[in-house]
Amino acid sequence: MKKLNLVIAFVCFSFWLNAQSKGNLFIIGGGNRSDELMKQLLTTASLKASDYIVVLPMASEIPDVGFKTFLTQIQKLDHRLIRNFNFSKHDVNDKQWIDSLAGAKLIYILGGDQSRFMKAVLNTPVYAAIHKAYKDGSTIAGTSAGAAVMSKFMITGTQLLDTVYKETFNKLWDKNIEFAEGLGLLENTIIDQHFLKRNRYNRLISALAAHPDLVGVGIDEGTAIIVHGNKATVAGESQVIRIADPKYLMKTERGLLKFKQAEFGVFTSGDVIDIKP
């Protein structure tokens, strides 16, 4: 019996150790990134002298410009090696690049088009390297489209029942929101970005109605959530919206969504919110 208890204790400790060894997510809602917010990013990453940063620019239409903007801002705050790995133009099977990506202490995903980014990395060694880095304790960060890709159920921005693209949904219809597979660093939380600036309540509510067991988080511009485990700390200058657990979710014969109530909160810098990792 003692031996069995020791085995159980060891297994429990192993699970605990694995959970503790996971890294952080630093998810920015887009827009201008203040130096103060970037300082918090560097602090979260806990970079040592020998650590380096890798930027993944594949979501951007102008990846070199995006990288230079990031480089200029970070170099004002921290002088260390920052690498630009554009896998849209480079072999995703390059072992040297993949090993370097997996070994990065901070990986930063630029904004742009989240579908473009996932097209470059899904089902490739790049995807696996990002997950390995995160599991080994690295910080994975992203802004705008780089925020959207964090979710398993990634919002693409397309309305399935309206062929005209709008930055904000103007309808609350059943089966109107399109998802694609994201990185899945958050399997049970859906991220939406530019949230207050672009008034994306309808979009996030539509996402939650499609997956009512998940948590919806809307992050405004210049603002971030810092995720570790099932907690997220708000940072930055604006607000974060959390919505979850819709009660009596239904649709009308015309496909209009409705529910009686849901968890709803508005949070600012320093607040800690519950999410589902």
C-alpha positions in Angstrom: 0.0 0.0 0.0 2.9 2.4 0.9 4.4 1.7 -2.5 1.2 2.4 -4.3 0.8 5.7 -2.4 4.3 6.7 -3.3 3.5 6.0 -7.0 0.3 8.0 -6.8 2.2 10.9 -5.1 4.9 10.8 -7.8 2.3 10.9 -10.6 0.5 13.8 -8.9 3.8 15.6 -8.5 4.7 15.0 -12.1 1.4 16.5 -13.2 1.9 19.4 -10.9 5.4 20.0 -12.2 4.3 19.8 -15.8 1.6 22.4 -15.1 4.1 24.7 -13.3 6.6 24.4 -16.2 4.2 25.9 -18.7 5.1 29.4 -19.9 3.1 32.5 -20.2 0.9 34.1 -22.9 1.1 37.8 -23.4 -1.9 38.7 -25.6 -2.2 42.2 -26.9 -5.4 43.6 -28.4 -3.7 45.5 -31.2 -3.1 49.2 -31.7 -0.3 51.2 -30.3 1.9 49.4 -27.8 3.3 51.7 -25.1 6.8 51.3 -23.9 5.4 50.5 -20.5 3.4 47.6 -21.9 6.5 46.3 -23.7 8.5 46.5 -20.4 5.8 44.3 -18.8 6.2 41.9 -21.7 10.0 41.7 -21.1 9.5 41.3 -17.4 7.0 38.5 -18.0 9.4 36.7 -20.2 12.1 36.8 -17.4 14.9 37.0 -20.0 18.4 36.0 -18.9 21.6 37.4 -20.5 21.9 34.5 -23.0 18.2 34.4 -24.0 16.9 35.7 -27.3 13.7 36.7 -28.9 12.1 35.4 -32.1 9.6 37.4 -34.1 7.1 35.5 -36.4 5.8 38.0 -39.0 3.8 35.7 -41.2 0.4 37.4 -40.5 1.6 40.7 -41.9 1.4 42.0 -45.4 4.5 44.0 -44.7 6.5 41.6 -42.5 9.8 43.4 -42.7 8.3 46.8 -41.7 6.5 45.1 -38.8 9.6 43.5 -37.6 11.6 46.7 -37.8 8.9 48.6 -35.8 9.0 45.9 -33.1 12.9 45.8 -33.1 13.1 49.6 -32.8 10.8 49.7 -29.8 12.3 46.7 -27.9 15.9 47.9 -28.5 15.1 51.1 -26.6 14.3 48.9 -23.6 16.6 45.9 -23.9 19.7 45.2 -26.0 19.7 41.5 -26.9 19.4 39.3 -30.0 16.1 39.5 -31.8 15.6 37.2 -34.8 13.1 37.6 -37.6 11.8 34.1 -38.8 9.5 34.6 -41.8 8.4 31.0 -42.5 6.2 32.3 -45.4 9.4 32.7 -47.3 11.6 30.1 -45.6 11.5 26.3 -45.4 9.3 25.2 -42.5 11.4 22.1 -42.2 14.7 23.9 -41.7 15.9 22.1 -38.5 18.3 25.0 -37.5 15.4 27.5 -37.6 13.0 25.2 -35.9 15.4 24.4 -33.1 16.1 28.1 -32.6 12.4 28.8 -32.5 11.8 26.1 -29.9 14.7 27.5 -27.8 13.5 31.1 -27.8 12.5 32.5 -24.4 10.1 35.0 -26.0 8.2 34.4 -29.3 6.3 37.4 -30.7 3.7 37.1 -33.4 3.0 40.2 -35.4 -0.5 41.4 -36.4 -2.1 41.3 -39.9 -4.3 38.4 -41.0 -4.6 35.5 -38.6 -5.7 33.1 -41.4 -2.5 34.0 -43.3 -0.4 33.1 -40.3 -2.1 29.8 -39.7 -1.8 28.9 -43.3 2.0 29.2 -42.9 2.3 27.2 -39.7 -0.6 24.7 -39.3 0.6 21.1 -39.5 4.2 22.1 -39.7 7.2 21.8 -37.4 6.7 25.5 -36.7 3.5 24.8 -34.9 5.1 22.1 -32.8 8.1 24.3 -32.0 5.8 27.0 -30.6 4.1 24.5 -28.4 7.4 23.1 -27.2 8.7 26.5 -26.3 5.5 27.2 -24.4 5.6 23.9 -22.6 9.2 24.5 -21.6 8.4 27.8 -20.0 8.8 30.4 -22.7 6.4 33.4 -23.2 4.4 33.4 -26.4 3.2 36.9 -27.3 1.1 38.3 -30.1 -0.8 41.4 -31.1 -4.0 41.8 -33.1 -4.0 38.8 -35.5 -1.2 37.5 -33.3 -3.7 37.5 -30.4 -6.5 35.8 -32.4 -4.2 32.8 -33.2 -3.8 31.9 -29.6 -7.2 30.3 -29.5 -8.0 26.8 -30.7 -11.3 28.2 -32.1 -9.9 31.2 -34.0 -12.3 33.9 -35.2 -11.5 34.7 -38.8 -13.6 37.8 -39.1 -15.9 36.3 -41.8 -19.7 36.3 -41.4 -21.0 33.1 -43.0 -24.5 34.6 -43.6 -23.3 37.9 -44.9 -20.8 38.1 -47.7 -19.9 41.7 -47.1 -17.0 42.0 -44.6 -17.5 44.3 -41.7 -15.0 45.0 -38.9 -17.9 44.5 -36.5 -20.8 42.1 -36.9 -24.1 44.0 -37.3 -26.2 40.9 -36.6 -26.7 38.3 -33.9 -27.6 35.3 -36.0 -27.1 31.6 -35.4 -24.3 30.0 -37.4 -23.0 33.3 -38.7 -19.5 33.3 -37.3 -16.6 31.5 -39.0 -13.9 29.8 -37.0 -10.6 28.2 -38.2 -8.1 26.2 -36.3 -5.7 28.4 -34.4 -2.5 27.6 -32.4 -4.6 26.1 -29.6 -2.5 27.6 -26.8 -5.9 28.4 -25.4 -8.1 25.5 -26.1 -11.1 26.7 -24.1 -11.0 30.5 -24.4 -11.8 32.5 -27.5 -9.9 35.8 -28.0 -11.2 38.8 -29.9 -9.0 41.9 -30.5 -9.4 45.6 -31.1 -12.4 45.0 -29.0 -13.8 48.4 -27.7 -12.2 50.4 -30.6 -14.1 48.3 -33.2 -17.2 47.6 -31.1 -17.0 43.8 -31.5 -19.6 42.7 -28.9 -21.8 41.1 -31.5 -18.9 39.1 -32.8 -17.8 37.8 -29.4 -21.4 37.0 -28.4 -21.8 35.1 -31.7 -18.6 33.1 -30.9 -19.8 32.3 -27.4 -23.2 31.2 -28.7 -21.4 28.8 -31.1 -19.4 27.4 -28.2 -21.2 28.2 -24.9 -19.0 26.1 -22.8 -16.0 28.3 -23.6 -15.0 31.7 -22.3 -15.0 34.8 -24.5 -12.3 37.5 -23.9 -12.3 40.8 -25.8 -9.1 42.8 -25.5 -9.0 46.4 -26.5 -6.1 48.2 -28.2 -3.1 49.1 -26.2 -4.1 46.5 -23.7 -3.1 42.9 -22.9 -3.8 39.9 -20.8 -1.0 37.9 -19.3 -2.0 34.3 -19.0 -0.5 31.7 -16.7 -2.6 28.6 -16.1 -6.3 29.5 -15.7 -5.7 33.1 -14.6 -5.1 36.2 -16.8 -3.8 39.5 -15.5 -4.9 42.7 -17.4 -2.2 45.1 -18.4 -2.2 48.3 -20.4 -4.2 51.5 -20.9 -7.8 50.3 -21.7 -10.1 47.4 -20.8 -10.8 43.8 -21.3 -14.2 42.2 -21.5 -15.0 38.7 -20.3 -18.2 36.9 -21.2 -19.1 33.3 -20.3 -21.8 30.8 -19.4 -24.9 32.0 -21.3 -28.1 30.7 -19.7 -31.1 29.4 -21.7 -29.3 29.9 -25.0 -31.8 29.6 -27.9 -32.5 30.7 -31.4 -35.7 31.8 -33.0 -37.2 30.3 -36.2 -35.5 33.1 -38.1 -32.2 32.2 -36.5 -31.9 35.1 -34.1 -29.8 34.3 -31.0 -31.1 34.9 -27.5 -30.3 34.0 -23.9 -31.5 35.2 -20.5 -28.2 36.1 -18.9 -24.4 35.4 -18.9 -21.3 36.2 -16.9 -20.1 39.6 -18.0 -17.3 41.7 -16.6 -15.2 44.7 -17.6 -11.6 44.8 -16.3 -8.7 47.2 -16.2 -5.0 47.0 -15.5 -4.0 44.8 -12.5 -7.3 42.9 -12.5 -7.1 39.1 -12.5 -9.7 37.2 -14.4 -10.6 33.5 -14.7 -10.2 31.9 -18.1 -10.2 28.3 -19.4 -6.7 27.4 -20.7 
